[in-house]
Amino acid sequence: MRTCQEYYGELREFRHWLHRHPELSMEEEETSCFLLEHLQKWGIPCRRTGKTGVIADIQVNPQWKTVAIRSEIDGLPIQEQTGCSFASVYPGKMHACGHDAITAVNLCLAKALWENRSALSCNVRFLFEPGEETGEGAAYMMAHGALKNPEVREILIFHFANQESRSMEIQKSITTAAIGGITISVRGKSSHWFQPKEEIDALYAASRLAVEIHRLNETLQTEYPFVLGFGQMSAGTAGNIVAGEAVLKGSLRAFAEQDFSYVWQQLENTIRQIEEETGADICLEMKKKIPPMINDAELVKRGAAIGRKLLQEKFSLGEKPFLVGDNAAFYMEQIPGMRVVFLAGKEDEKNYPVHNPGFDIEESSMEDALEFLYEMVTGEFA
């Protein structure tokens, strides 16, 4: 039997190819072909799901449970500025969220488990999910049978981050936030600025909203942290015309559904107040919502035991998750699951955050992920 260490070279090769060839959400045709080519070459049963997703299965014993391991395959519309030797060859596209590393680990894990399948204690399904960045991938995969035939009993999710050097973290319970994409449309009444009494200034109303949203973030008291974040505002058509329309785009993030509902209600109340003050017509719309992700207690217990074994003091059991979201929460509404974070900051170097043109990771952390996941499905804890 080959050890995980014997796959490290291939693991890096996979990541470098994927990093060079990023594709945007639901456009990952080259990536899915790359995955299918390798899986088929190794003899692992696999299939394309829809246009760009891929599912592979190692079914050793029909009486055993099936555990799914998810990886995202999409990149982001970002111009890379890492300067690394395997930088993106596609202008304006980059793997700036670590999906290249996650997919490389899952692909390498598939090969390692297939070649050592006599060591398995469960059946394993590999989900190579498109469109995670747009929040549509999980539903897309489930619509194509990701959790069926055979029925998947558990799911493992993992990510890479670089705010700390090589280490590993599992949250005890809540691990990602509920996130709702928000669009606020403000309709006023246009006029020339020499007739200001004839207008309703949508830009002013939108600006009042921006200020009050900041106040809500500062003053509202909730059980868990939340954030109302708006990163885009547009208004008007010309400098000498009172703006007749304005649009704000952002999101609400909260760990608890009751907190989410409470903040949403306060935002609605604020909008009604500004409508009365300005005369503008304001429409609040939620474009999409991803539920919070809560780790399964039994999986956390198993994962923590393996994490401590592999990384000793570099493993931590966390209670303060970040206000990030993941559409994998839709899987975990159906079956128990666990999300694991591998910290992969480079020591003595500047580390840029996810979704930044300079984002990169210390690749040795991929080895930690490979070892951890391998033991989760082969060891005494499986």
Secondary structure as GFF3:
##gff-version 3
##sequence-region A 1 382
A	DSSP	three_ten_helix	4	7	.	.	.	ID=ss1
A	DSSP	alpha_helix	8	20	.	.	.	ID=ss2
A	DSSP	alpha_helix	29	42	.	.	.	ID=ss3
A	DSSP	beta_strand	46	49	.	.	.	ID=ss4
A	DSSP	beta_strand	53	58	.	.	.	ID=ss5
A	DSSP	beta_strand	66	72	.	.	.	ID=ss6
A	DSSP	alpha_helix	99	115	.	.	.	ID=ss7
A	DSSP	three_ten_helix	117	119	.	.	.	ID=ss8
A	DSSP	beta_strand	123	129	.	.	.	ID=ss9
A	DSSP	alpha_helix	137	143	.	.	.	ID=ss10
A	DSSP	beta_strand	152	165	.	.	.	ID=ss11
A	DSSP	beta_strand	167	171	.	.	.	ID=ss12
A	DSSP	beta_strand	174	176	.	.	.	ID=ss13
A	DSSP	beta_strand	178	187	.	.	.	ID=ss14
A	DSSP	three_ten_helix	196	198	.	.	.	ID=ss15
A	DSSP	alpha_helix	202	219	.	.	.	ID=ss16
A	DSSP	beta_strand	226	235	.	.	.	ID=ss17
A	DSSP	beta_strand	245	254	.	.	.	ID=ss18
A	DSSP	alpha_helix	257	278	.	.	.	ID=ss19
A	DSSP	beta_strand	281	290	.	.	.	ID=ss20
A	DSSP	beta_strand	293	294	.	.	.	ID=ss21
A	DSSP	alpha_helix	297	311	.	.	.	ID=ss22
A	DSSP	three_ten_helix	312	314	.	.	.	ID=ss23
A	DSSP	beta_strand	315	318	.	.	.	ID=ss24
A	DSSP	alpha_helix	329	332	.	.	.	ID=ss25
A	DSSP	beta_strand	337	345	.	.	.	ID=ss26
A	DSSP	alpha_helix	364	378	.	.	.	ID=ss27
###
